[in-house]
Structure formats: structure tokens, C-alpha cells
Amino acid sequence: MSFRSRLACIFCLMLVLPVLPHAGGLKSPASPAQTGPQTDGGSTEALEALSQRLRPITSFEADFTQTVTSADGYIVQEMTGHMMAARPGKIFWESDPPLVQQVISDGKTLWLYDPDLDQVTVRPFENDVSRTPAVVFIGGADSLGDQYRVSVEQADNSTRFWLEPRSPSDLYEKIAIDFEGEQPVAMALWDSLGQVTRVVFSAMTLNGALQGNPFTFTPPDGVDVLYDGQ
């Protein structure tokens, strides 16, 4: 997989959680120094608390800033763009120049479109995003405990949830989600290479009407179409 495709796939792991700028409380999950949960590794109470916060989220639209930091703390990639998402399993993500890419899913098929390469990769949704942290936000909130051990930290009005996959993954090791009250404010993912990916959203609309038909994709004329995993 190319570096460009890996960046898009990393973002797929983190899709569709509404995030607002972090305003205090717990340290931001973007901090490389904070690398794991400080609790006992999971509890029924933590799982239910996270599920209660995620259940009301049915869709959102936002601008985003994504940063990938290497294991030794260097920023290796930054990008901005726009995205929309809705349950169940619907995604539209588009990055701004100079690294223009689109990631789109209708809940059954996932398209990764790279205009610079005149190439689109088509994958079954169930063989890709459904086995990643994206399922936390576009899947069923009540099934989180089947995929993750959930633990929680509390500080003033801020709450951090740590999610660790119950089954080994070659893509990620853990994710952290911060809330202030009932509002999600930040998220980070640690992958198997020690990199940390974080996304911050702005101009967010939560549970609003999404314009047009953003979750379907027709390849432009002349592009190469690659079928992966079908």
C-alpha cells in the first residue's frame, strides 16, 4: 500500500466522530507522551457511559484537520478537508490540495479515489472499515463491548475513554476519545508502527440534514478502477 493510500486508510479508522476544539481538562490525546490507559483495562460502567454518549449521534458534517506524528514525535503529515458521515456506515471524506483524495462509503462499498493518480480503489465495506475503529461511530453503539475493552478517566468536566481491541489488529493498538460533558471534543489513534493520528473538526453540524447524495460514487471517465478484496 502506498503512503498516500495509507494516510487515507488511517483516516478511515477515525471517521465520523464529531470533535470540537479541546478546551482544557484532560491532556489532549494528540500528546505523544500519553500513550495508554491509566485505568484497570475496562469496565461495564465505562462501556455503558461511552455508549450513552454515542447513541444520539446519527450524522454530522464538518471541516477537519488531520495530523500524523511518528513514534519519535515528529509530524510526518498534516492535511485539511471536509467530511460527512451518517449511520449506518456512510462516509464522505475529501482532503484539500496538495494531497487530494476522497474516501466514500454507502455502507456496502468503500471507494478510495486519488485524482492525482487517476485511480479509484473499490473495496467491500464489511471487509475494511467494519473491522476498524470507524465502526465505533458508524456502527451500533450497543455492540462496542464485543470489539473493545473500554476504560475511562475523569478530570473536572472532561472524560477520556480508552478503547483497546479485543482481537489483535495490524492497523491500530488503541484509541482515545475525549468528551466535555456529553460533547465529544477530541480523538487520537495509535497504530502498530507507533504513529499517532489525531483529527480536529470545526464548523460542525451534528445530526443535521446532509445535502445532496454524498455517499455514492461514480468513477470519472478515464480513471483506473482497482477492485480489492472482492
Secondary structure, 3 states (H helix, E strand, C coil): CCHHHHHHHHHHHCCCCCCCCCCCCCCCCCCCCCCCCCCCCCCHHHHHHHHHHHCCCCEEEEEEEEEEECCCCCEEEEEEEEEEEECCCEEEEEECCCCCCEEEEECCEEEEEEHHHCEEEEEEHHHCHHHCCCHHHHCCHHHHHHHEEEEEEEECCEEEEEEEECCCCCCEEEEEEEEECCEEEEEEEEECCCCEEEEEEEEEEECCCCCCCCCCCCCCCCCEEEECCC
